[in-house]
Amino acid sequence: MKSGLLSGLLMLLMSVPAWGQSLKPESPAPLQPGLNKSTADNMVGTQYWWFTGGPGKTHVHVTFTPMGLLGNAHHGDITVTLFDEGRTWHTAKILSSDEKLVECTFDGDFKKATKVLVSVAPPSGGLIRMGGNYEIVVTGDVGFGEKSNQDPVVGTYKSMSGYTIDLGNCKFFPDGTIQTTSGAAGNWKLFDRDSSTYIINIERQERQSLQYRAGRGLCDSQESIVFQELR
């Protein structure tokens, strides 16, 4: 392969955006070529992905960096598990670190095309947030499902902070409207796709500029979760 073409492919892989993960085991999100990024958070829960492996060899590479606590390094870990739809087999690895990036790989050789599910589980329970950022890259004789054309912010959230009233659970609809269990209504609008920044308007509340973080929800500039993603 010519060096120019190789460089182009590397740049393509490096520039692949982060697709949305899924918190629903019955409806995992399709992994995509290149980097698949998300944040594992014990207050949110386990995340689920899938890809098709084989026939032939597959390679799954996972990296993990724990989140800090009040600006300081803090221990974190995730459990990455690969399994088939019928759960006739599974293989799991734990990534654990106090600060630095850690990684693991899963190598497979499938005799026929197999739908492989990937779960990423942060520590369960706890009174403080634990987890961190992770990336998944799948290569080899593999296939990928089509990503949804729906904006990743569409979904259901729990209002955590940032408002003078308790909004309760909030549903972000594809048409840009927001409904809340408190009765307050609102709307959302994408401001900048590259930074996943959204403008949120809730009636009788100050307008907010928030960033969508896959696996967590909508966060303010201090990385505090304003709307926490729910299943």
C-alpha positions in Angstrom: 0.0 0.0 0.0 1.3 3.4 -0.9 2.3 5.6 2.0 -0.1 8.4 0.9 -3.0 6.1 0.8 -2.0 4.6 4.2 -1.7 8.1 5.7 -5.2 8.9 4.4 -6.7 5.8 5.9 -5.1 6.6 9.3 -6.4 10.1 9.2 -9.9 8.8 8.4 -9.8 6.4 11.4 -8.6 9.1 13.7 -11.3 11.5 12.6 -14.2 9.1 13.0 -16.8 10.7 15.3 -18.1 9.0 18.4 -21.5 7.2 17.7 -24.0 6.9 20.5 -23.8 3.9 22.7 -26.9 2.0 24.2 -27.9 1.4 27.7 -30.4 -1.3 26.6 -29.1 -4.9 26.5 -32.0 -5.8 24.2 -31.0 -3.1 21.8 -27.2 -2.6 21.6 -25.7 0.1 19.5 -23.8 -0.9 16.3 -20.0 -0.4 16.6 -18.5 1.6 13.7 -15.2 1.4 11.8 -12.4 3.3 13.6 -12.7 4.8 17.1 -15.9 4.3 19.1 -15.8 6.5 22.2 -17.9 6.7 25.3 -17.8 7.3 29.1 -18.6 4.5 31.6 -20.3 5.9 34.6 -21.5 3.9 37.6 -24.4 6.3 38.1 -25.7 5.6 34.6 -25.0 1.9 34.1 -23.7 -0.8 31.7 -23.4 0.1 28.0 -24.0 -2.3 25.1 -22.6 -2.5 21.5 -22.4 -5.1 18.7 -20.6 -6.1 15.5 -20.5 -9.1 13.2 -17.4 -11.2 13.4 -16.2 -13.7 10.8 -15.9 -15.9 9.0 -12.3 -15.3 9.8 -10.2 -13.5 12.4 -11.3 -10.5 14.5 -9.4 -8.1 16.8 -11.1 -6.0 19.5 -8.9 -3.4 21.1 -10.2 -1.4 24.2 -8.5 1.4 26.0 -9.6 3.0 29.3 -8.7 6.1 31.3 -10.4 6.6 34.7 -12.2 9.8 35.5 -10.8 12.1 38.2 -12.4 13.2 41.4 -12.4 16.9 42.2 -9.5 17.4 39.8 -7.4 14.6 41.3 -6.5 11.2 40.0 -8.9 8.5 41.2 -9.0 4.8 40.8 -11.5 3.4 38.3 -12.2 0.2 36.4 -14.5 -1.3 33.8 -15.4 -4.8 32.9 -15.5 -5.5 29.1 -17.4 -8.6 28.1 -17.8 -10.2 24.7 -20.6 -12.7 24.1 -22.9 -14.1 21.4 -26.7 -13.5 21.2 -27.6 -16.8 22.6 -25.0 -16.3 25.4 -23.6 -19.8 24.7 -20.1 -18.3 25.3 -18.6 -15.2 26.9 -15.1 -13.8 27.6 -14.4 -10.9 30.0 -11.5 -8.7 30.9 -11.2 -6.0 33.6 -9.3 -2.7 32.9 -8.2 -1.1 36.1 -6.1 2.1 36.7 -5.4 4.9 39.1 -4.6 7.4 36.5 -2.9 6.2 33.3 -4.4 4.8 30.2 -4.7 0.9 30.2 -5.7 -1.4 27.4 -6.7 -4.9 26.5 -7.4 -7.0 23.4 -9.7 -9.8 22.4 -8.7 -12.0 19.4 -11.1 -14.4 17.8 -11.4 -16.7 14.8 -15.0 -17.4 13.8 -16.0 -20.2 11.5 -19.1 -18.4 10.4 -20.6 -14.9 10.6 -21.5 -14.3 14.3 -23.2 -11.3 15.9 -20.9 -10.4 18.8 -22.2 -8.3 21.7 -19.9 -6.1 23.8 -20.9 -4.9 27.2 -18.9 -2.2 29.2 -19.7 -2.2 32.8 -18.5 0.3 35.4 -18.4 -0.6 39.1 -21.8 -1.1 40.5 -23.2 1.1 43.3 -21.1 3.6 45.2 -21.9 7.0 46.5 -19.4 8.8 44.2 -19.1 8.7 40.5 -16.7 6.1 39.2 -15.7 5.0 35.7 -14.0 6.8 32.9 -13.5 7.3 29.2 -13.0 4.3 26.9 -12.5 3.6 23.2 -13.2 0.5 21.2 -11.7 -0.4 17.8 -12.7 -3.5 16.0 -10.7 -4.8 13.0 -10.3 -7.9 10.9 -13.0 -9.9 9.2 -15.8 -7.9 10.6 -19.0 -6.2 9.7 -20.8 -3.2 11.1 -24.4 -2.2 11.4 -25.7 1.1 10.1 -25.7 3.9 12.6 -28.9 5.6 13.4 -29.6 8.9 11.5 -31.4 10.1 14.7 -29.6 12.8 16.7 -27.8 11.1 19.6 -29.4 13.6 22.1 -32.8 12.1 21.5 -33.8 10.1 24.5 -34.9 10.2 28.1 -33.0 11.9 30.9 -33.1 12.6 34.6 -32.7 16.3 35.6 -29.8 16.5 38.0 -28.8 20.1 38.4 -28.8 23.6 36.8 -32.4 24.6 37.2 -34.3 26.3 40.0 -37.1 23.7 39.8 -37.0 19.9 39.8 -37.8 18.9 36.2 -38.0 15.2 37.0 -37.5 13.0 34.0 -37.2 14.7 30.7 -37.8 13.4 27.2 -36.0 14.9 24.2 -38.0 14.2 21.1 -36.7 14.1 17.5 -38.7 17.2 16.5 -36.6 19.3 19.0 -39.2 19.5 21.7 -38.7 18.6 25.4 -41.4 17.2 27.8 -40.8 16.8 31.5 -42.6 15.0 34.3 -42.8 18.3 36.2 -45.0 19.7 33.5 -42.5 22.2 32.2 -41.9 22.1 28.4 -39.0 23.2 26.4 -36.9 22.7 23.2 -33.4 21.7 22.2 -31.3 22.7 19.2 -27.9 21.5 18.0 -25.4 24.4 18.1 -22.1 22.7 17.1 -21.9 19.1 15.8 -18.1 18.8 16.2 -18.2 19.6 20.0 -21.7 18.0 20.5 -23.0 21.3 21.9 -26.7 21.9 22.3 -28.8 24.9 23.3 -31.5 23.9 25.8 -34.5 26.1 26.5 -36.9 25.2 29.4 -39.8 27.5 30.0 -39.3 30.1 32.7 -35.7 28.9 33.1 -32.4 30.4 31.9 -31.2 29.0 28.5 -28.3 26.6 28.8 -25.5 25.6 26.5 -24.6 22.0 27.2 -22.4 19.3 25.7 -23.7 15.7 25.1 -21.4 13.1 26.5 -22.2 9.6 25.3 -22.8 7.3 28.2 -23.5 10.2 30.6 -25.8 12.8 29.2 -25.7 16.6 28.8 -23.0 18.3 30.8 -22.1 21.9 31.6 -18.7 23.5 31.2 -17.6 22.1 34.6 -18.4 18.5 33.4 -21.3 18.4 35.9 -24.2 16.3 34.6 -27.3 18.5 34.1 -29.4 15.8 32.3 -28.3 12.2 33.1 -29.1 9.7 30.4 -31.6 6.9 31.3 -32.3 3.6 29.7 
